[in-house]
Amino acid sequence: VQLQASGGGLVQPGGSLRLSCAASGSTSSIRNMGWYRQAPGKQRELVASITSSGSTNYADSVKGRFTISRDNAKNSVYLQMNSLKPEDTAVYYCNADRLVLLKTMVYWGKGTQVTVSS
């Protein structure tokens, strides 16, 4: 499975960005998809995740500001980010997992930079 993320960039505080991630290759049986982020000097952290049936989970720091969605027909996941703050600045990574022969395989896309600054 290959994951291609797009949509990062520079935005002012209070602004919005929409990240997209498309999966290709052996996409059958993809279960959960999500977004992680890593700021300089910090560990990678979960931002939001969504199951194949649409159940979502968010980090406390983004609840009410970010919305994750998914299009299973397009094997894609999206992250709508509103009311962005400087502390949201990080490299954002797309993530997906699937079950292969009873083993969970985890896939990562290349990151996309999000910078929130005036």
N, C-alpha and C positions, 0 to 999 in steps of 0.2 A: 504494500500500500504506500502510495506517495501522497503527501499532503502539501498543497501549495497555498500559502497564505498571502493575502494582499490587503491593502487599505490603510496601512500605517501612515504616519506623517507628523507634521508639526501643527499644533493647534493651541489656541489661547485658552487660558483657564475659563471654564464655563462653557466651552465649545463641545462639539460632538464629532465623533468618528465612527465609521462602521467597518469592522474587519470581516473579511470573508476567507473561507478556507474550503478548497475543493479537494476531495479524495479521488484518486485514480488507481488503477491496477486491480488487485484482488479485493474489491470493495464489498463483496458479499459477506454477510454476517458481521458487519461493523456494528458494534453495540453502542458504547458510549463515545461521545465526542465532546471536546471541551477546549478551553483556552487557559493557558498558564502564562505567567509573566515573571521576568527576572530583571530587577533593577540592579544597577552597579553595586557590587559589594554585598548583595543580598542573595538569599537562596531563591530558587524558583518556587513559585507559589501558585496554587490553583486560583483562578479567577472565577470561572463558571464552567459547569458541565451540563450535559443534556443526554438523557438516555434515548434509545431508539423509539420509545413510546412517547417521548416528550417531557418526561419529568426533569426538572431543573434543580440545580444547586448552585449557590453563589457564595463567594467570600463575603464576610460581613462588611468589609470595606467598600464593596461595590453595590450592595443591595440597594435597590431603589434608583440606581443610576445606570446600571448596565443591564442589558437584556440579551440573553442567548437564544438563538432559534436554529432550526434545522430544516433542511429540505432533503428528505431521504431519497427522493427520486433523482436529485442532482448530486447525492452524496456530498452535501455541503453543510457547513455550519457557519453561523454568523454571530458577530458580537456587536450590538449597538451600544455605543458608549456615549452617554450624555453627562452634562455637568462635570466635565473632566477637571481634575485637580492636578497640580504639579506632582503630587505623590503618585499619580498614575503613570508617570513616565517610566518606561521599561521596554524591554524587548518582549513582545507577545508571541507565544508559540501555540500553534494548533496541535491538538492531540486526539488520537482515536485508538480504540482497542477492538479486537475481535477474537473470537474463540476459534482456535485451530487445534484439532485433535485434543480437546479437553484442556488446552493450555492457552492462557490469555497472552496475546501478542499485543504489544503497545507500540504505536507509531508516533513519530514527531515530525512536524514540518520545520522548515527553516523559519527563524523568527522574523517578525516585522517590527520595526522600531516605531514606538509611539512617544512623542515628546510633547509635553504640555508646558508651555512657557509663554510669557508675555514678551 
